Amino acid sequence: MKAQIRPWSLDDVEDLVKYANNPRVAANLTDGFPHPYTKEDAERFITMAMSATPTRIFAIELNGEAVGGIGLHLLEDIYRNNAELGYWLAEPFWGKGIMTGIVKEIVNYGFAHFFINRIYARPFGSNMGSQRVLEKAGFQLEARFHKTLIKNGELEDELVFAIRR
């Protein structure tokens, strides 16, 4: 299965609702990722994603469908040489090796298009799949903060994985 990244389009609203409206997807993301995920949520998100130039937030396309998302969130002030990586993939495609290639692609894109020296991601301690993706993509574990996050009433470890230019 060869997935690719591309800019979001309002034509992706149905796919986004179809795949993002999943409690198992939302369980691995911040509370800013809504559940249930509605058409209005999808339209608002896609409009925001399309507003940045150059593009920073992409759809993950597989077999003509938007099956996930990935983005770089550029930081400011003393953190301006850094970008936070965020991503998700629809559950039917978990464990198939798709995300490692996509993460490598966005890292190359980020270093080519932005003046940053470090890209980092913060998976939950319980999200072993995401940790494996980051390790396979060349990220190193920089820190583990014990029980600092709360998701669905449960305390979670916050991990920090990073890759440098």
N, C-alpha and C positions, 0 to 999 in steps of 0.2 A: 504494500500500500504506500503510494507516494503522495504525501500531503505537501501543500505549499502555503506560504503566507501571501496575502493580498489585502489591499485596503477594504474596509467594510463598505457596504452599500445598503441603502434602504431596501433593496431587493432581498436582503438577508434576514429580514425581520422574522419570517416564519421559521426558518432554520434555527435562528437564535432562540426563539421561544421553545421550539421543539426540544433542543438539546440542553439549554440552560435551565429549564424548569425541572430540575432533578435534585432532590434533597441530598443525594450523595455527592453531586458536584458542589453544591453550595456549602456542604459540610467542610470542605477543604479550603474555603476562601474566606475573606473578611466579611463582616456583616454588611458591607457596602454592596455585596453581590446579593440581590434579593431572592427570596424564596417565599411564596411562589414567584416565578419570573413571568411577567405579563407582556403583552404586546406593547403597552405603553413604556415599560422598562426597556424593552428592546429598541424602540424608536428613540428614546432619550439617549441610551448608550451609543447607538450607532451615529446619531447626530453629533454627539460629543467626540467620538472617535474620528469622524470625518473632518473635524474642525482644525486639526493641527497640521502645520506644514513645516518641515517634512512629516510624513505620516509617522506616528509613534505607536499606534494601536492597530493591530491587524487581525483579520479573520484567518482562521486555519481552515483551508479548503481541502476537502477530500471527496472525490467522485462527484464534483459539482455542487457540493453542499458545504455550508459554513458549519463546521463541527466543533469549533472551539475558538479561543481568542488568545492573543499574546501581545504584550505591550511593554514598552520602556517608559518609565516615569522619571523624567529628568528632575534632579534636585537643584536647589538654589543655595545662595549664600555660601557658607563654608563647606557645604556638601556638593557644590556645583560640578565637581569632577566625577560624580557618581550618578548612576541611574538604577532605579529599582525595577526588576523584572517581575512581571505578573503573567500568569497564564492559566488556562484551564482547557480541558479536552472532554468531549462527550463520553459518557461512560461506556458505550459500546466499543470504543476504540482504545480503552485503557489496556496497557500491557502488551501492545503490539509494536513498540519501538518507534512510534510516530513522533513523540514529543522530543526525543533526544536530537533528532535532525532539525526539528523546528527551532529548538533552543539554540543550537549552533548557528543556524541561519540568522536569527535575530541578534545574536551576539556580534556576528560579523557586520550586520547592518548597523548596529549601534555604534561600533567603533569606527566605521567608515563615515557615518553621517553626523555624529555629534562629538563635541570636544569633551569626552569623558575618558577616564582611565580605569574605571571599575564599574562592573555591573554586578548587582547582588540580588538574591532572592531570599525570602523568609518563609520557608515551608513550616507547617506544624510538625512537631516531633512525631506525631502519629502517622504522618503522611509519607510512608516509606517509598511509595511509587515516585513521588515528586523528588525525594532525596536521591533516588537512583538515577532519575533523569538528569539532575544537576551534576552528579558525579560523572556520569558517562559523557556529559557535554564539557567536562574539563573544569567545573567549579570545585572549589575547595571549601570545606567546612571551616569557618572562621570563629563561630561562637555558638554556644547553646545557652539559652536563658531558661532556667527551670521554672515551669508553671507560671509564666508571666502573661499568657493569653487566656481568654475565656471564650469558648465557642460552644453554643448549645448547652450552656450550664456546666461545661466541663473545663477544668484547667488543662492547658496545653503548654508544652515546651515550645519556645520560639527558636528556630535554628537560623543561622545566617550563613549562606553559601555565597561565594564571590568568585569572580574571574577578573583578571586584570589584562589590560592592553598588552 
